[in-house]
Amino acid sequence: MQISHLFTALLAMGLVSATPTEEAQIEERSCSGGKKWGDNRNVAIDHAGRWCSGNGGSEGYRAGQTKYGCYNLQFGNNKAEFWIQRKATTGGSLTSSQCNAYMQEQINNCERGGSGERNGWYFRADVNAGRCS
């Protein structure tokens, strides 16, 4: 059997993928058990985008550095909190789109927020009671 036929057969069975996906690079994901995003989900996604495209979660990090953002949500007495930490032993940089993708992933895939690790980065997005100070 030719290699191309073998690859096609494995691809059809779902044992290999044609291109690596972001999902395949997730090393760990954990959802929280706190409050639900509920009607604040879209507002939280908007705030995550603002945090990531400003001077918040994107750009350069030193090894071990953590960046934090807090935004008051529209409904109820709730706030969205975002964290990203460089877990690798060397510094690194996140683009705005990478930062935004990491935050949206947690908001969309964990109804109560949560955390994950990918490629030397720890990221967390949570909804909590209270207001940002």
C-alpha positions as CSV (number, residue, x, y, z in Angstrom):
1,M,0.0,0.0,0.0
2,Q,1.4,3.4,-0.9
3,I,2.0,5.9,1.9
4,S,-0.5,8.4,0.5
5,H,-3.2,5.7,0.6
6,L,-2.3,4.7,4.2
7,F,-2.4,8.4,5.3
8,T,-5.8,8.8,3.5
9,A,-7.2,5.7,5.3
10,L,-5.9,6.9,8.7
11,L,-7.3,10.4,8.1
12,A,-10.7,8.9,7.2
13,M,-10.7,6.9,10.5
14,G,-9.8,10.0,12.5
15,L,-6.5,8.6,13.7
16,V,-4.5,11.5,12.2
17,S,-5.3,15.0,11.2
18,A,-4.3,16.8,8.1
19,T,-3.1,19.9,10.0
20,P,-2.3,20.4,13.7
21,T,-5.0,22.2,15.6
22,E,-4.9,24.6,18.5
23,E,-7.0,22.1,20.4
24,A,-4.3,19.5,20.1
25,Q,-1.8,21.9,21.7
26,I,-3.8,22.3,24.9
27,E,-1.9,20.6,27.7
28,E,-4.4,21.0,30.4
29,R,-7.9,22.6,30.9
30,S,-9.9,22.9,34.1
31,C,-13.3,24.5,34.5
32,S,-14.2,26.4,37.7
33,G,-17.1,25.8,39.9
34,G,-18.1,29.3,40.7
35,K,-20.7,31.6,39.1
36,K,-21.9,31.1,35.6
37,W,-21.2,33.6,32.8
38,G,-24.9,33.6,31.8
39,D,-26.0,36.8,30.2
40,N,-22.6,38.3,30.9
41,R,-20.8,35.9,28.4
42,N,-20.7,38.3,25.5
43,V,-19.7,41.3,27.7
44,A,-16.9,39.2,29.1
45,I,-15.7,38.2,25.6
46,D,-15.7,41.9,24.7
47,H,-13.7,42.8,27.8
48,A,-11.2,40.0,27.1
49,G,-10.7,41.4,23.6
50,R,-10.1,44.9,25.0
51,W,-7.7,43.6,27.7
52,C,-5.8,41.6,25.1
53,S,-5.5,44.4,22.5
54,G,-4.5,47.1,24.9
55,N,-1.6,47.1,27.3
56,G,-3.2,44.2,29.2
57,G,-2.6,40.5,28.4
58,S,-0.6,40.7,25.2
59,E,3.0,41.7,24.3
60,G,6.1,40.7,26.3
61,Y,6.4,38.6,29.4
62,R,9.4,37.8,31.6
63,A,9.7,34.2,32.7
64,G,7.1,33.6,35.4
65,Q,5.4,36.9,34.9
66,T,1.7,37.1,35.5
67,K,-0.6,39.8,34.0
68,Y,-4.1,40.4,35.5
69,G,-7.2,42.2,34.3
70,C,-10.5,42.9,36.0
71,Y,-13.7,44.3,34.4
72,N,-17.1,44.9,35.9
73,L,-19.8,43.0,34.1
74,Q,-23.1,44.4,32.9
75,F,-25.6,42.1,34.7
76,G,-25.6,41.7,38.5
77,N,-22.9,42.5,40.9
78,N,-20.2,40.5,38.9
79,K,-16.8,41.0,37.5
80,A,-14.7,39.2,34.9
81,E,-11.1,38.4,35.9
82,F,-8.4,37.4,33.5
83,W,-4.9,36.1,34.2
84,I,-2.1,35.0,31.9
85,Q,1.3,33.7,33.2
86,R,4.5,32.8,31.3
87,K,5.2,29.4,32.7
88,A,8.3,28.7,30.6
89,T,11.8,29.4,31.9
90,T,12.4,32.0,29.2
91,G,10.4,35.2,28.4
92,G,8.0,35.3,25.6
93,S,5.4,37.4,23.8
94,L,1.7,36.9,23.0
95,T,0.0,38.6,20.1
96,S,-3.4,40.2,20.8
97,S,-5.0,37.5,18.8
98,Q,-3.3,34.7,20.8
99,C,-4.3,36.3,24.1
100,N,-7.9,36.8,22.9
101,A,-8.1,33.2,21.7
102,Y,-6.9,31.9,25.0
103,M,-9.4,34.0,27.0
104,Q,-12.3,33.3,24.7
105,E,-11.6,29.6,24.8
106,Q,-12.1,29.6,28.6
107,I,-15.2,31.8,28.5
108,N,-16.8,29.7,25.7
109,N,-15.8,26.2,26.9
110,C,-16.3,26.6,30.6
111,E,-19.7,28.0,31.7
112,R,-18.2,29.0,35.0
113,G,-14.8,30.1,33.8
114,G,-11.6,28.1,34.2
115,S,-8.0,27.8,33.3
116,G,-5.7,26.1,30.9
117,E,-2.1,25.7,29.8
118,R,-0.6,25.7,26.4
119,N,2.9,26.0,25.0
120,G,4.4,27.5,28.2
121,W,1.4,29.7,29.0
122,Y,-1.1,29.5,31.8
123,F,-4.4,31.4,31.2
124,R,-7.5,31.8,33.3
125,A,-10.8,33.6,32.9
126,D,-13.4,33.7,35.8
127,V,-16.6,35.3,36.7
128,N,-16.9,36.3,40.3
129,A,-19.2,38.2,42.6
130,G,-18.3,41.8,43.4
131,R,-16.8,44.8,41.5
132,C,-13.3,45.6,40.5
133,S,-11.5,48.0,42.7
